[in-house]
Amino acid sequence: MAPCFPINFGSSHLSPHSALGCWPSTRPPSRCGRLTAGAQLLDAGDLADLLLIAGHAGTAPVWPGLTGSDLAGSIMAKIDEYPFGKLTIQLHAVTTDPPAPHPHIAPNVPADFRILGVGAAVDPPDAASFLTAMWPVSSSEWDVAAKDHIVPSPARVTAFCVAASNIGGNDYFIAQDTTPAPEPHLVGGGARVNWNPATDAGSLLYASRPGTGQSWHAAAKDHMIPSPATVTAFAIGLSRRFLDDAGLTVVRMRAESMTQVASPEASCGVNDAAATLIAGGAETHWSGPGSLLTQSGLMPSAAGPRPWLWAARGTEHQAPDPSTVTSWALALVAYR
């Protein structure tokens, strides 16, 4: 079992390879091929105490499949729905099919729901395919992509989403420029590597997770083959007024894998009826050629009143580099 513990808002939990920026930014890679970006939402928040659950990912569940590897505009498949205070929470998961070298999907949630957090997972987990994008296009659309690397390895990609209804447009924000939004509080985020499939070998994500304060952190790298690129981070926020009126606060948790292995896994969630998982993130911690993300998304759990965890998985590729991985979870907590 991996340890799972809260992170205080505003504190920094960065690997030696990470850097943070303010608001969504697009940054070039450093000389070593790593690139990072940060998207920031302003305003500090409170941290509630929760019972936490953590574990390791097991056999991947079978999610609803769709035909084709490029499914822009498809409706996501709902896997759970329940009331939470004044909100209705929906969880979605949908998998591309058949396997493809560059699987991609851009699904939508119902128009009266707003996306709080989304992730992705490569299927099968041992494919030589790695995440390159999981980001909010709008309040109702999310884009997910992966690619094989060096060796042909067609795969599927699963898109995950947590969305909520009864959130007004004036209380919902996606950071997409450098203009501060009024008092948003971070609830989720995403990352996108910007590379040219026609000319580039590709750059691959190794981090998409909460950053310092109300920020989201993204990082990617080329791997074995030089391939300069940029990365963009996205932050999703709710207004402090909305959270206060609803009697809600946002908490963050993380779980870390214990030992360095070829394909590290960790997961984290909440085990409390007064809390609900809304988003998550992941980062691999490597010191050699690199460990690349293959999952940052929902995973079923047998424990808790709402049996869902946020699972993270990474893997080495073509060169040994035993590493660890951290899974982050964000949750809404009702305090009245």
C-alpha positions as CSV (number, residue, x, y, z in Angstrom):
1,M,0.0,0.0,0.0
2,A,1.3,3.4,-0.9
3,P,1.1,6.2,1.7
4,C,-1.5,8.8,1.1
5,F,-1.5,12.2,2.8
6,P,-2.9,15.7,2.4
7,I,-1.0,18.5,0.8
8,N,-1.4,22.0,2.2
9,F,-2.4,24.6,-0.3
10,G,0.4,26.8,-1.3
11,S,3.1,24.3,-0.4
12,S,5.6,23.0,-3.0
13,H,6.1,19.3,-3.7
14,L,8.3,19.3,-6.7
15,S,10.8,16.8,-8.1
16,P,14.3,18.2,-8.9
17,H,13.2,18.1,-12.6
18,S,10.1,20.3,-12.2
19,A,9.3,24.0,-12.5
20,L,6.2,26.0,-12.1
21,G,4.8,28.9,-14.1
22,C,1.8,31.2,-13.4
23,W,-1.3,30.7,-15.4
24,P,-1.3,28.7,-18.6
25,S,2.0,29.0,-20.4
26,T,3.8,27.3,-23.2
27,R,7.4,26.7,-22.6
28,P,10.2,25.2,-24.8
29,P,12.2,22.2,-23.6
30,S,15.5,22.6,-21.7
31,R,18.7,21.2,-23.1
32,C,18.0,17.8,-21.5
33,G,14.7,17.5,-23.4
34,R,12.4,18.2,-20.4
35,L,9.7,20.8,-20.7
36,T,7.4,22.2,-18.1
37,A,4.5,24.6,-17.8
38,G,2.1,25.8,-15.2
39,A,-1.4,27.2,-15.1
40,Q,-2.4,29.1,-12.0
41,L,-5.7,30.1,-10.4
42,L,-5.6,32.6,-7.6
43,D,-6.9,32.5,-4.0
44,A,-6.0,30.3,-1.1
45,G,-8.2,27.6,0.4
46,D,-8.8,25.6,3.5
47,L,-7.8,22.0,4.0
48,A,-10.2,19.5,5.7
49,D,-9.2,16.3,7.5
50,L,-10.3,13.1,5.8
51,L,-9.9,9.4,6.0
52,L,-7.8,8.5,3.0
53,I,-7.4,5.3,1.0
54,A,-4.6,4.4,-1.2
55,G,-3.5,1.3,-3.2
56,H,-2.0,0.0,-6.4
57,A,-3.8,-0.3,-9.7
58,G,-4.8,-3.8,-10.7
59,T,-6.4,-5.2,-13.8
60,A,-7.8,-2.4,-15.9
61,P,-11.6,-2.3,-16.1
62,V,-13.4,-2.7,-19.4
63,W,-14.9,0.7,-20.3
64,P,-17.4,1.3,-23.1
65,G,-15.7,1.3,-26.5
66,L,-16.3,3.4,-29.6
67,T,-15.3,2.6,-33.1
68,G,-12.5,4.7,-34.5
69,S,-9.3,6.3,-33.2
70,D,-10.4,10.0,-33.7
71,L,-13.7,10.5,-32.0
72,A,-14.1,14.3,-31.8
73,G,-17.5,15.3,-30.5
74,S,-18.5,11.9,-29.1
75,I,-20.7,11.8,-26.0
76,M,-18.9,10.2,-23.0
77,A,-20.2,7.0,-21.5
78,K,-21.6,7.6,-17.9
79,I,-20.3,5.1,-15.4
80,D,-21.7,6.7,-12.2
81,E,-24.0,9.5,-11.1
82,Y,-25.0,10.6,-7.6
83,P,-26.2,13.8,-5.8
84,F,-23.7,15.7,-3.6
85,G,-25.3,18.6,-1.8
86,K,-26.7,21.0,-4.5
87,L,-24.6,19.3,-7.2
88,T,-25.2,16.2,-9.3
89,I,-21.9,14.5,-10.0
90,Q,-21.3,12.3,-13.1
91,L,-18.3,10.1,-13.9
92,H,-17.6,9.2,-17.5
93,A,-15.2,6.8,-19.2
94,V,-14.9,5.9,-22.9
95,T,-12.3,3.9,-24.8
96,T,-11.3,4.3,-28.5
97,D,-11.4,1.2,-30.6
98,P,-9.7,-0.3,-32.7
99,P,-6.1,0.2,-31.5
100,A,-4.2,2.9,-33.4
101,P,-0.7,4.3,-33.5
102,H,-2.0,7.7,-32.3
103,P,-5.3,7.1,-30.5
104,H,-7.3,10.3,-29.9
105,I,-10.7,11.2,-28.6
106,A,-12.5,14.5,-27.8
107,P,-15.7,13.7,-26.0
108,N,-18.4,15.9,-24.5
109,V,-20.4,15.8,-21.3
110,P,-24.1,16.9,-21.3
111,A,-24.6,20.6,-21.9
112,D,-25.9,21.2,-18.3
113,F,-22.7,19.7,-16.7
114,R,-19.3,21.3,-16.3
115,I,-16.0,19.4,-16.4
116,L,-14.1,19.5,-13.1
117,G,-11.4,16.9,-13.8
118,V,-10.4,14.5,-16.5
119,G,-7.6,12.0,-17.1
120,A,-6.6,9.2,-19.5
121,A,-5.1,5.7,-19.6
122,V,-3.4,3.7,-22.4
123,D,-4.8,0.3,-23.0
124,P,-3.2,-2.2,-22.8
125,P,-1.0,-0.9,-20.0
126,D,2.1,-2.6,-21.3
127,A,1.8,-1.1,-24.8
128,A,4.7,1.1,-26.0
129,S,2.2,4.0,-26.2
130,F,2.3,7.0,-23.9
131,L,0.1,9.9,-23.0
132,T,0.5,13.2,-24.9
133,A,-2.7,15.1,-24.0
134,M,-5.5,15.3,-21.5
135,W,-6.9,18.9,-21.4
136,P,-10.2,20.9,-21.2
137,V,-11.2,22.3,-24.6
138,S,-14.3,23.9,-23.0
139,S,-16.6,23.4,-20.0
140,S,-18.1,20.4,-21.7
141,E,-15.4,19.0,-24.0
142,W,-12.1,17.3,-23.1
143,D,-9.3,16.1,-25.4
144,V,-7.2,13.0,-24.8
145,A,-4.4,11.6,-26.9
146,A,-1.5,9.1,-26.8
147,K,1.2,7.8,-29.2
148,D,3.4,4.9,-29.8
149,H,7.1,5.7,-29.7
150,I,10.2,4.3,-31.5
151,V,8.5,0.9,-32.0
152,P,5.1,0.4,-33.6
153,S,2.5,-0.3,-30.8
154,P,-1.1,0.3,-31.7
155,A,-3.2,0.9,-28.6
156,R,-6.4,2.3,-27.3
157,V,-6.8,5.3,-25.0
158,T,-9.5,5.8,-22.4
159,A,-10.8,9.3,-21.6
160,F,-12.0,9.9,-18.0
161,C,-14.1,12.8,-16.8
162,V,-15.7,14.0,-13.6
163,A,-18.4,16.6,-14.2
164,A,-21.0,18.4,-12.1
165,S,-24.3,20.2,-12.7
166,N,-25.8,23.3,-11.1
167,I,-22.6,25.4,-11.6
168,G,-23.2,28.8,-13.2
169,G,-21.0,30.2,-15.9
170,N,-19.9,33.1,-13.7
171,D,-18.5,30.6,-11.1
172,Y,-16.6,28.4,-13.5
173,F,-13.2,29.1,-15.0
174,I,-10.6,27.5,-17.3
175,A,-7.3,29.4,-17.3
176,Q,-6.4,29.9,-21.0
177,D,-4.6,33.2,-21.0
178,T,-2.6,35.4,-18.6
179,T,-5.5,37.5,-17.3
180,P,-6.3,36.5,-13.7
181,A,-9.8,35.3,-13.1
182,P,-11.8,36.7,-10.1
183,E,-11.1,34.5,-7.1
184,P,-11.1,31.0,-8.7
185,H,-10.1,28.0,-6.6
186,L,-8.4,25.1,-8.3
187,V,-10.5,22.0,-8.7
188,G,-8.7,20.3,-11.6
189,G,-6.5,20.7,-14.7
190,G,-4.8,19.2,-17.7
191,A,-1.8,19.1,-20.0
192,R,-1.0,19.1,-23.7
193,V,2.2,18.4,-25.5
194,N,2.5,20.5,-28.7
195,W,4.3,18.5,-31.3
196,N,3.9,17.9,-35.1
197,P,3.1,14.3,-35.9
198,A,4.1,14.8,-39.5
199,T,7.7,15.8,-38.7
200,D,8.5,15.0,-35.1
201,A,9.3,11.9,-33.2
202,G,7.2,13.3,-30.4
203,S,7.4,14.5,-26.8
204,L,5.7,12.6,-24.0
205,L,4.0,13.6,-20.7
206,Y,5.5,12.7,-17.4
207,A,3.6,15.1,-15.2
208,S,0.1,16.6,-15.0
209,R,-0.8,17.5,-11.5
210,P,-1.7,20.2,-9.0
211,G,1.1,22.8,-8.5
212,T,1.9,25.4,-5.9
213,G,-1.1,27.4,-4.6
214,Q,-4.0,27.5,-7.1
215,S,-1.9,26.2,-10.0
216,W,-1.6,23.2,-12.3
217,H,1.7,21.8,-13.4
218,A,2.6,20.0,-16.7
219,A,5.8,18.4,-17.8
220,A,6.9,16.4,-20.8
221,K,10.1,15.1,-22.5
222,D,11.5,13.8,-25.7
223,H,12.7,10.2,-25.3
224,M,15.7,8.6,-26.9
225,I,15.2,10.6,-30.1
226,P,15.7,14.5,-29.9
227,S,12.3,16.1,-30.6
228,P,11.9,19.7,-29.4
229,A,8.4,20.6,-28.4
230,T,6.4,22.8,-26.1
231,V,3.9,21.9,-23.3
232,T,0.7,23.7,-22.2
233,A,-0.9,23.5,-18.7
234,F,-4.5,24.2,-18.1
235,A,-6.2,25.0,-14.8
236,I,-9.9,24.6,-13.9
237,G,-11.4,26.6,-11.1
238,L,-14.6,27.4,-9.2
239,S,-15.3,30.7,-7.5
240,R,-14.8,31.0,-3.7
241,R,-18.3,32.5,-3.6
242,F,-19.8,29.4,-5.1
243,L,-17.9,27.1,-2.8
244,D,-18.9,29.1,0.3
245,D,-22.6,29.3,-0.7
246,A,-22.6,25.5,-1.2
247,G,-20.7,24.8,2.1
248,L,-17.9,23.1,0.2
249,T,-14.1,23.2,0.3
250,V,-11.5,21.5,-1.9
251,V,-8.8,19.2,-0.5
252,R,-5.8,17.6,-2.1
253,M,-4.2,14.2,-1.3
254,R,-1.4,12.3,-2.8
255,A,-0.1,8.7,-2.8
256,E,3.5,7.7,-3.7
257,S,4.7,4.3,-4.8
258,M,7.2,2.9,-2.3
259,T,10.1,1.5,-4.4
260,Q,11.7,2.2,-7.8
261,V,10.5,-0.2,-10.4
262,A,10.2,-0.4,-14.2
263,S,6.4,0.4,-14.2
264,P,5.4,2.2,-10.9
265,E,1.8,2.5,-9.9
266,A,-0.1,4.4,-7.1
267,S,-3.6,5.5,-6.4
268,C,-5.4,7.8,-4.0
269,G,-8.9,8.7,-3.0
270,V,-11.4,9.7,-0.2
271,N,-13.2,7.4,2.1
272,D,-15.8,9.7,3.6
273,A,-19.5,10.2,2.8
274,A,-19.0,14.0,3.1
275,A,-16.4,14.0,0.3
276,T,-16.4,13.3,-3.4
277,L,-13.5,12.8,-5.8
278,I,-13.5,15.4,-8.6
279,A,-10.1,15.3,-10.3
280,G,-6.5,14.0,-10.0
281,G,-3.1,14.1,-11.4
282,A,0.2,12.1,-11.8
283,E,3.9,12.5,-12.0
284,T,6.7,10.0,-12.5
285,H,10.0,10.6,-10.7
286,W,13.0,9.4,-12.8
287,S,16.7,10.0,-12.8
288,G,17.9,8.3,-16.1
289,P,16.5,8.1,-19.6
290,G,13.0,8.7,-18.2
291,S,9.7,7.2,-17.1
292,L,6.6,8.2,-19.0
293,L,2.9,8.4,-18.1
294,T,0.5,5.7,-19.3
295,Q,-2.3,6.5,-16.8
296,S,-3.7,9.4,-14.8
297,G,-7.4,8.6,-14.3
298,L,-10.3,7.0,-12.5
299,M,-10.0,3.4,-11.1
300,P,-12.8,1.4,-9.3
301,S,-12.2,0.6,-5.6
302,A,-14.0,-1.8,-3.3
303,A,-13.7,0.6,-0.4
304,G,-15.5,3.7,0.6
305,P,-19.1,5.1,0.1
306,R,-18.1,6.2,-3.4
307,P,-15.8,3.6,-4.7
308,W,-13.4,5.5,-7.0
309,L,-9.7,6.3,-6.8
310,W,-7.4,8.3,-9.0
311,A,-4.7,6.0,-10.3
312,A,-1.3,6.9,-11.7
313,R,1.0,4.7,-13.7
314,G,4.3,5.3,-15.5
315,T,6.9,3.1,-17.3
316,E,10.4,3.1,-18.7
317,H,10.8,2.5,-22.4
318,Q,13.7,1.1,-24.5
319,A,16.2,1.8,-21.7
320,P,16.1,0.8,-18.0
321,D,15.1,3.5,-15.6
322,P,13.4,2.2,-12.4
323,S,11.3,5.1,-11.0
324,T,8.5,6.0,-8.7
325,V,5.2,7.7,-9.3
326,T,2.9,10.0,-7.4
327,S,-0.9,10.1,-7.7
328,W,-2.8,13.2,-6.7
329,A,-6.5,13.4,-5.9
330,L,-8.7,16.5,-5.5
331,A,-12.0,16.2,-3.6
332,L,-14.9,18.4,-2.7
333,V,-15.8,18.2,1.0
334,A,-19.0,19.4,2.6
335,Y,-18.5,21.2,5.9
336,R,-22.1,21.9,6.7
